[in-house]
Amino acid sequence: MSTTNATSETPVNPLTPLAFLPPDIAVQLENTRLVMMTCIGAFIWEFLSSCRNEYRMWKTLNFRMTDVIYVLSRSLTFTTLILSFLIIVHPFGKCQIVMTTITWLTAIVPALNCLFFVFRATAVYYPVKLAVKSFWLLWIVTTIMILAAAGSVPTGGSLINLGPFALCLPLSTPKFATSGIISSAVHDTLVWVAVSWRLLSSSGLGPTYFKSLLRGRRGMGRVTRTLFMSGQLYYFVAVSANIATVIVMFLPGFPQSYRATAQIVNTTIQNLFACQAYRQLKLGLIRDGTVISLTMRDI
């Protein structure tokens, strides 16, 4: 952990921490705070709005290992949001401990979020053992990449003295750290495509239908209806957020603080939509497909 002084000049308002920072850095930090508050608010709103379904799920259905993952992912996601917000608004004396905790949380939570895609694929492809094992192997490889990327991030942070205040700010991260986000995006995209193809095939939308679609003889109505009614829309939003985050990470000149914020936002979106799909599929509020022999209640 290093200690630096942001500026030696006395600002107009010495009681405002941002006044001790250069204007561009202060704007970035303030925008980051607002985004973090929005994520926390969205998470709390989603939790309160889903309390009824949560109650039904715990009261009427058996508690399984997938439910343990569900509770763990929700808890760790909220913990990540709170810690990520507190470090930029509240002075911490031990930056290294806090920053290291956040670094590993932002690695563990995406790995847990990816598990929801695996649960979905397991239900859809059961009892094709080779396919199910392939999805689990893909998740293991992805998790290793995510954890390896987290291990490449410098442990600790920088203690910035802003006059009478002291804030912990993250150090710059190496390019290899983005491999975790890329791995997660590739994993979720591949699983989403595989599940979508299985659902479409199960609904009678096979190769013949798509040949007619490409020739302009059929419309996309049945395709979109099948995917939306099967809950794939929720997973599609999560996949889109992953891809958007990868693009942001490689934009030239994009501020480092915004890149870290984008990763937190992506993790929040993934968790919210994956958990929403999990609840609705388990409660039977959206259907799994026409010929699927295993439902989310059974895994």
Buried (B, 14 or more C-beta within 10 A) or exposed (E): BEEEEBEEEEBEEEEBBBBBBEEEBBEBBEBBBEBBEEBBEBBEEBBEEBEEBBEBBEEEBEEBEBBEBBEBBBEBBBBBBEBBBBBBEEBBEEBBBBBBBBBBBBBBBBBBBBBBBBBBBBBBBBEEEEBBEBBEEBBEEBBEBBBBBBBBBBEBBBBBBBBEBBBBBBBEBEEEBBBBBBBBBBBBBBBBEBBBBBBBBBBEBEEEBBEEBEEEEBEEEBBEEBBEBBBBBBBBBBBBBBBBBBEBBEEEEEBEBBBBBBBBBBBBBBBBBBBBBBBBBBBEEBBBBEEBEBBBBEB
